[in-house]
Amino acid sequence: MHSFVNKPGDSIARSLAGMAACYPHLLRVHFDPDFVQRTQPGRAGKVVVISGSGSGHEPLPTGYVGLGMLDAACPGPIFTSPTPDQLLAATHAVEQGAGVVYIVKNYAGAVFNAEICAEELSRQGICARQVLVHDDVAIPDIFNRRGLGAAPIVIRIAGAAAEEGRTLEQVVVVSERAAHNARSMGFATNIETLPRSLHALPLDDHTIELGVGIHGEPGVEQRVDGIVEIVKRLMQPIVDDLPYCAGDRVLLLVSGLGGTPPLELFLFFQYIHEFLEERRIVVQRSLVGNYLTSLGRGGCTVTLLRLDEELLGLWDSPVHTPTLHW
């Protein structure tokens, strides 16, 4: 069987209902238009943080709704941005009088829809800002880079800052700094359950697709001879881009695309950790697992965030969502 998702629209709605049934103490789901909000709303006067994403990238965005992250999340159809009416409905459901920050991965539809919402909210007397995530170093032009693994990290920083009671401008500034200090790249293997229309030609043995996007956007096929070479081809462009230097402290996120088992993700993490140690880049915080997926595709994305004391403090502050909790 290729997939349990035979009718994508119905399957998304039922999946959301299942998520709400699993986490009734954390999440409340609304339909038509679809959005997910915190069961326990933020306090009056709190800046709210909202994000949207096409379905198929779970746990992004719905798995990050809760204390210290998102006040609401809007899931679109498979690999398709949520609509303005979803974002507006979610905003009106959770807005607390201090404004809203949209965390937006840098894709044309997502950016355009957030801008439409901001204009409409402005007419209603609600201040809305957006923070762009564009961390994918596979795209040379930084302004055209796709949002990738940094999305959950920027959401975490924004949500933590808002939870502390910071102003709208303060939340935007620290979130943008997190986005500026994050870099990512991904690679894919032959394992995939992408929609059939997005299937690429099978890769040869000892070949990966380097620089893939999370919607099936193609990378560059490269022959490799083992995991050490894969790590070098993936990590060197990331490290060189910011650049990350000896003595830098970083958060390292290794996220599977949905089809790679934890055993392999942790193996990959260990080789990346050694790569960074050799360059005296200090891994101060880390996550390994499925945090931003592409349905069931094989491979992973790797993200580095250069930390400072403020970003580290926000990352470590209390969080309670279906995906992250400490």
ABEGO torsion letter per residue (X at the ends): XABABABAAAAAAAAAAAAAAABAAABBBBBOBBBBBBABBBBBGBBBBBBBBBBGAOAOAAAABEBGBBABBBBBBBGBBBBAAAAAAAAAAABAGAEBBBBBBBBAAAAAAAAAAAAAAAAAGBBBBBBBBBABAABABAAABBBBAAAAAAAAAAAAAAAAGBBAAAAAAAAAAAAAABBBBBBBBABBABBAAABBBBBBBGBBBBGBBAAGBBBBBBBBBEAAAAAAAAAAAAAAAOBBBBGBBBBBBBBBAGABBAAAAAAAAAAAAAAAAAAGBBBABBBBEBABBBEABBEBBBBBBBBBAAAAAAAABBBBBAABBX
